[in-house]
Amino acid sequence: MKIGLKLKRIREKNNYKREYVAELLGVSAKTYSRLETDEVSPTLERLSEIAHCLNVTVSEILELDTSNVFNNVTHHQQGEYNAYNNTEVKQLQILYERLLAEKDEVIRALKHPK
């Protein structure tokens, strides 16, 4: 996978807008966009700056495994949901609801010990 797509995936995982990263780097959104689309290649120094802005290391960018990145975005009426590893949003919702129910059980048990 090319570096630009890796940068985009990491940025999206962090829920950063392209403009935000560009501002942190002190470049225009168009300039940063050209990095993500592989129109230009970052220098090692620039890649280090980008890694810092994205809260990752240069190694993490270079070794990125796209199967470990949020890469599906599904919009819902009330907001935006990210799916992990191409998981359907409905599956994540079911898992989330199950975890909430388990949390409620633990709270009940703690409030009313046997």
C-alpha positions in Angstrom: 0.0 0.0 0.0 1.2 3.5 -0.8 2.2 5.9 1.9 -0.6 8.4 1.0 -3.3 5.9 1.6 -1.7 4.8 4.8 -1.7 8.5 6.0 -5.3 8.8 5.0 -6.4 5.7 6.9 -4.5 6.7 10.1 -6.0 10.2 9.8 -9.5 8.8 9.5 -8.8 6.4 12.4 -8.1 9.4 14.5 -11.2 11.2 13.2 -9.1 14.1 12.0 -10.1 16.2 9.1 -7.5 16.7 6.4 -7.6 20.5 7.1 -6.8 19.9 10.7 -3.6 17.9 9.9 -2.6 20.4 7.3 -3.0 23.2 9.9 -0.8 21.3 12.4 1.8 20.9 9.7 1.6 24.5 8.6 0.7 23.7 5.0 -2.5 24.2 3.0 -5.1 21.5 2.9 -4.4 21.1 -0.8 -0.7 20.4 -0.1 -1.6 17.8 2.5 -4.2 16.3 0.1 -1.4 15.8 -2.5 0.5 13.7 0.1 -2.5 11.5 0.8 -3.2 11.0 -2.9 0.5 10.2 -3.6 0.9 13.1 -6.0 4.0 14.0 -4.0 6.1 11.9 -1.6 7.0 13.2 1.8 10.6 13.6 2.8 11.6 11.6 5.9 11.5 14.8 7.9 8.0 15.6 6.7 6.9 12.0 7.4 8.2 12.4 10.9 6.2 15.6 11.4 3.1 13.9 10.0 3.6 10.9 12.3 3.8 13.3 15.3 0.6 15.0 14.2 -1.2 11.7 13.8 0.1 10.3 17.2 2.0 7.4 15.6 5.6 6.6 14.8 7.1 6.6 11.3 7.5 2.9 11.6 3.8 2.5 12.3 3.0 4.4 9.1 5.5 2.4 7.0 4.4 -0.9 8.4 0.6 -0.2 8.5 -1.6 -3.2 8.1 -4.8 -1.9 6.6 -6.8 -4.8 8.2 -6.2 -3.0 11.5 -7.6 0.3 10.5 -11.1 1.8 10.7 -11.9 1.9 7.0 -15.6 1.9 6.6 -17.6 4.9 7.4 -21.3 4.6 7.5 -23.5 7.6 8.1 -26.6 7.3 10.4 -29.4 9.7 11.0 -28.0 10.6 14.5 -24.4 10.7 13.6 -21.4 9.0 12.1 -20.3 5.5 12.9 -17.0 3.8 12.0 -16.8 0.1 11.4 -13.7 -1.8 12.3 -12.2 -4.2 9.8 -15.1 -3.9 7.5 -17.5 -5.0 10.2 -21.1 -4.1 9.6 -22.3 -1.2 11.8 -25.3 -3.4 12.9 -22.8 -6.0 14.3 -21.0 -3.3 16.2 -24.2 -2.0 17.6 -25.2 -5.5 18.8 -21.8 -5.9 20.5 -22.0 -2.4 22.1 -25.5 -3.2 23.4 -24.3 -6.5 24.8 -21.4 -4.8 26.6 -23.7 -2.2 28.0 -26.0 -4.9 29.4 -23.1 -6.7 31.0 -22.0 -3.4 32.5 -25.5 -2.9 34.0 -25.4 -6.5 35.4 -22.1 -5.8 37.1 -23.4 -2.5 38.6 -26.5 -4.3 39.9 -24.4 -7.0 41.5 -22.2 -4.5 43.1 -25.1 -2.5 44.5 -26.9 -5.6 45.8 -24.4 -8.2 46.9 -25.7 -11.6 47.9 
